[in-house]
């Protein structure tokens, strides 16, 4: 009697184990009844299946990070490059992802590779290096169409790296060096132009004010004398002698100095 009762009990336990399934929080259960998919996916938690009649396939709805292998191509300006990218996507319709495509992960990888090669051929090298935001949007639009048919949403796609040939790297380095030299020369020329303009303005103001010219001459003498020179030979304007002569009292003059003519100069 015990053996007779034990056999049905064991069979019942086996059937119960086959019919009870646990769906994790990050999963959804797609149930097939006699080969036909059920309308609603099973939510996280404990779920029961009809033995032999129903079977369930679990679909991960987490965001999947997929690296896109490096793709080699020729840009629109005839430069050979290798570009790799990374794709972020997630399943939003588990039933469609389980029914419409055999392996949605492999399918997304292949579509991403072909789309990346297409973008390389349509872009120039400068766009791959500096204008990546527009390329990211273009890649996302190209992937969105097939992904939506498979119940997949594209979160983000980004270009990771652009590998250039060594000859192209050397050419770009020479171009950058030439550009920096050109900018340095332009800055130097602009500085000289600004300095000449300022000097012209100063000369015009000194021409209107002779005393300013004399003060500037005295300042130059002071600056030269600061170098510990024992002898300083320079032309001395006649106008400055007249200024000193007018400022010196007649009683303190040691001797009469002939009045110089206009345009003469003296050596001190």
NORLIN-V985163 format. One record per residue. N is the residue number from 1. RES is the residue in one letter. OMEGA is omega in degrees with one decimal (* if undefined). BURIAL is # if it has 9 or more other C-alpha atoms within 8 Angstrom, else .. D_CENTER is the distance of its C-alpha to the mean C-alpha in Angstrom with 1 decimal. Layout:
# NORLIN-V985163
N RES OMEGA BURIAL D_CENTER
N RES OMEGA BURIAL D_CENTER
This chain:
# NORLIN-V985163
1 X -179.8 . 80.2
2 X 179.7 . 77.2
3 X 179.8 . 76.0
4 X 179.5 . 76.4
5 X -177.2 . 74.4
6 X -177.3 . 71.7
7 X 177.1 . 70.8
8 X 179.5 . 69.8
9 X 178.4 . 68.0
10 X 178.2 . 65.9
11 X 178.7 . 65.2
12 X 177.9 . 64.2
13 X 178.7 . 61.8
14 X 179.3 . 60.2
15 X 179.4 # 59.8
16 X 178.6 . 58.4
17 X 178.6 . 55.8
18 X -174.6 # 54.9
19 X -177.8 # 54.5
20 X 177.8 # 52.5
21 X 177.1 # 48.7
22 X 178.5 . 46.0
23 X -178.8 # 42.7
24 X -177.4 . 39.8
25 X -178.0 . 37.7
26 X -178.5 . 34.7
27 X 170.9 # 36.9
28 X -177.2 # 39.0
29 X 176.2 # 42.2
30 X -173.5 # 43.1
31 X 175.1 # 46.9
32 X 177.0 # 48.9
33 X -176.9 # 52.6
34 X 177.5 . 54.6
35 X -179.3 . 51.5
36 X -176.4 . 50.6
37 X 175.8 # 47.5
38 X -173.4 # 48.2
39 X -175.6 . 46.7
40 X 176.7 . 45.0
41 X 179.3 # 42.9
42 X -178.3 # 44.2
43 X -179.0 . 42.4
44 X 179.5 # 41.8
45 X -179.4 . 45.0
46 X 179.8 . 48.3
47 X -178.1 # 49.4
48 X 178.2 . 52.6
49 X 175.6 # 53.1
50 X -177.5 . 56.3
51 X 177.4 # 57.3
52 X -175.5 . 57.4
53 X -175.4 . 56.6
54 X 171.2 # 53.0
55 X -174.2 # 50.0
56 X 174.9 # 46.5
57 X -179.2 . 43.0
58 X -179.9 # 40.3
59 X 179.4 # 36.8
60 X -179.7 . 33.8
61 X 175.4 # 31.9
62 X 174.3 . 29.2
63 X -177.1 . 25.5
64 X 175.8 . 25.1
65 X -175.7 . 22.1
66 X 173.3 . 22.4
67 X 177.8 . 20.5
68 X -178.5 # 20.6
69 X -179.0 . 22.0
70 X 179.1 . 20.4
71 X -179.9 # 21.4
72 X -179.6 # 22.2
73 X 179.5 # 22.3
74 X -178.5 # 22.4
75 X -179.1 # 19.9
76 X 176.9 # 21.5
77 X 169.9 . 21.4
78 X 174.9 . 23.3
79 X -180.0 . 20.8
80 X -178.0 # 21.5
81 X 171.9 # 18.7
82 X -174.1 # 18.6
83 X 172.1 # 16.2
84 X -173.9 # 16.6
85 X 176.8 # 15.6
86 X -174.7 # 16.9
87 X 176.7 # 19.1
88 X -180.0 # 20.3
89 X 178.7 # 23.7
90 X -180.0 # 27.0
91 X 177.5 # 30.6
92 X 177.1 . 31.8
93 X -175.4 # 35.1
94 X -177.6 # 36.8
95 X 179.0 # 39.8
96 X 180.0 # 37.9
97 X -179.4 # 35.6
98 X -173.3 # 38.8
99 X -171.1 . 40.9
100 X -176.3 . 38.7
101 X -176.2 # 36.9
102 X 179.6 . 38.3
103 X -174.5 . 35.2
104 X 178.3 # 32.3
105 X 178.2 . 29.9
106 X 179.4 . 30.8
107 X 178.3 # 30.7
108 X 178.4 # 27.1
109 X 179.9 # 26.0
110 X 178.9 . 27.7
111 X 179.6 # 26.4
112 X 179.4 # 22.8
113 X 179.4 # 23.3
114 X 178.5 . 25.0
115 X 179.3 # 22.4
116 X 176.7 # 19.6
117 X 177.8 # 21.9
118 X 179.1 . 22.5
119 X 178.5 # 18.9
120 X -178.6 # 18.5
121 X -178.4 # 21.6
122 X -173.5 . 20.6
123 X 172.4 # 17.2
124 X -175.8 # 16.5
125 X 180.0 # 14.6
126 X 178.2 . 12.1
127 X 178.5 # 11.5
128 X -176.7 # 11.0
129 X -173.5 . 8.5
130 X -177.0 . 6.4
131 X -173.3 # 8.4
132 X -178.2 # 8.3
133 X 178.2 . 9.4
134 X 178.0 . 12.5
135 X 177.4 # 13.2
136 X 178.4 # 13.1
137 X 178.2 . 15.6
138 X 176.7 # 17.6
139 X -179.8 # 18.0
140 X 178.0 # 19.1
141 X 179.5 . 21.6
142 X -179.2 . 23.0
143 X -174.1 # 23.6
144 X -176.5 # 25.0
145 X 177.8 . 28.1
146 X -178.5 . 29.6
147 X -179.7 # 28.4
148 X 177.8 # 30.3
149 X 179.7 # 33.4
150 X 179.0 # 33.3
151 X -175.8 # 32.9
152 X 176.8 # 29.2
153 X 178.7 # 26.4
154 X 177.0 # 22.7
155 X -176.4 . 20.7
156 X 173.3 # 17.2
157 X -174.7 # 15.9
158 X 173.9 . 12.6
159 X -177.3 # 11.8
160 X -172.8 . 11.8
161 X 176.1 . 12.0
162 X -179.0 # 13.0
163 X -178.4 . 16.0
164 X 173.2 # 17.3
165 X -178.1 . 20.8
166 X 179.1 . 21.8
167 X 179.0 . 23.2
168 X 177.2 . 20.0
169 X 178.2 # 18.2
170 X 179.0 . 21.0
171 X 178.8 . 21.0
172 X 177.7 . 17.3
173 X 178.3 . 18.2
174 X 178.4 . 21.2
175 X 178.6 . 19.5
176 X 179.1 . 17.0
177 X 178.0 . 20.2
178 X 179.0 . 22.1
179 X 177.7 . 19.7
180 X 178.3 . 19.7
181 X 178.3 . 23.5
182 X 179.4 . 23.8
183 X 177.5 . 22.0
184 X 178.8 . 24.2
185 X 178.6 . 27.3
186 X 179.6 . 26.5
187 X 177.9 . 26.1
188 X 179.1 . 29.4
189 X 178.1 . 31.1
190 X 177.2 . 30.1
191 X 177.7 . 31.4
192 X 178.2 . 34.6
193 X 178.9 . 35.1
194 X 178.6 . 34.7
195 X 178.9 . 37.1
196 X 177.3 . 39.6
197 X 178.2 . 39.6
198 X 178.0 . 40.2
199 X 178.1 . 43.0
200 X 177.1 . 44.6
201 X 178.9 . 44.7
202 X 178.9 . 46.2
203 X 178.7 . 48.7
204 X 179.1 . 49.8
205 X 178.4 . 50.3
206 X 177.1 # 52.2
207 X 178.2 . 54.4
208 X -178.3 . 55.4
209 X -178.4 . 56.1
210 X -179.5 . 58.0
211 X 178.0 . 58.2
212 X 177.1 . 54.4
213 X 180.0 # 54.7
214 X 178.6 # 57.3
215 X 178.0 . 55.2
216 X 177.7 . 52.3
217 X 178.3 . 54.7
218 X 178.3 . 56.0
219 X 177.5 . 52.5
220 X 178.3 . 51.9
221 X 178.8 . 55.2
222 X -179.2 . 54.2
223 X 178.7 . 50.9
224 X -179.5 . 52.7
225 X -179.8 # 55.5
226 X -179.6 . 53.1
227 X 177.6 . 52.6
228 X 175.5 . 56.1
229 X 179.9 . 57.7
230 X -177.5 . 61.5
231 X 179.4 . 62.0
232 X 179.8 . 60.2
233 X 180.0 . 61.4
234 X 177.2 . 60.0
235 X -178.3 . 61.4
236 X -177.3 # 62.6
237 X 178.9 # 62.7
238 X -179.0 # 66.1
239 X 178.8 . 64.8
240 X 175.2 # 63.8
241 X 177.4 # 67.4
242 X 180.0 . 68.8
243 X 178.0 . 66.6
244 X -179.4 . 67.9
245 X 179.3 . 71.4
246 X -177.9 . 71.3
247 X -177.7 . 70.0
248 X 178.5 . 72.6
249 X -177.4 . 76.1
250 X -178.4 . 79.0
251 X -176.8 . 81.0
252 X -179.0 . 78.3
253 X 179.4 . 78.1
254 X -179.4 . 79.6
255 X 178.8 . 80.5
256 X 177.7 . 80.2
257 X -179.9 . 77.2
258 X 179.4 . 77.7
259 X -179.2 . 75.5
260 X 177.5 . 72.9
261 X -177.7 . 72.3
262 X 179.8 . 69.1
263 X 178.2 . 66.6
264 X 177.1 . 68.0
265 X -177.7 . 66.0
266 X 177.8 . 67.1
267 X 179.8 . 66.1
268 X * . 65.8
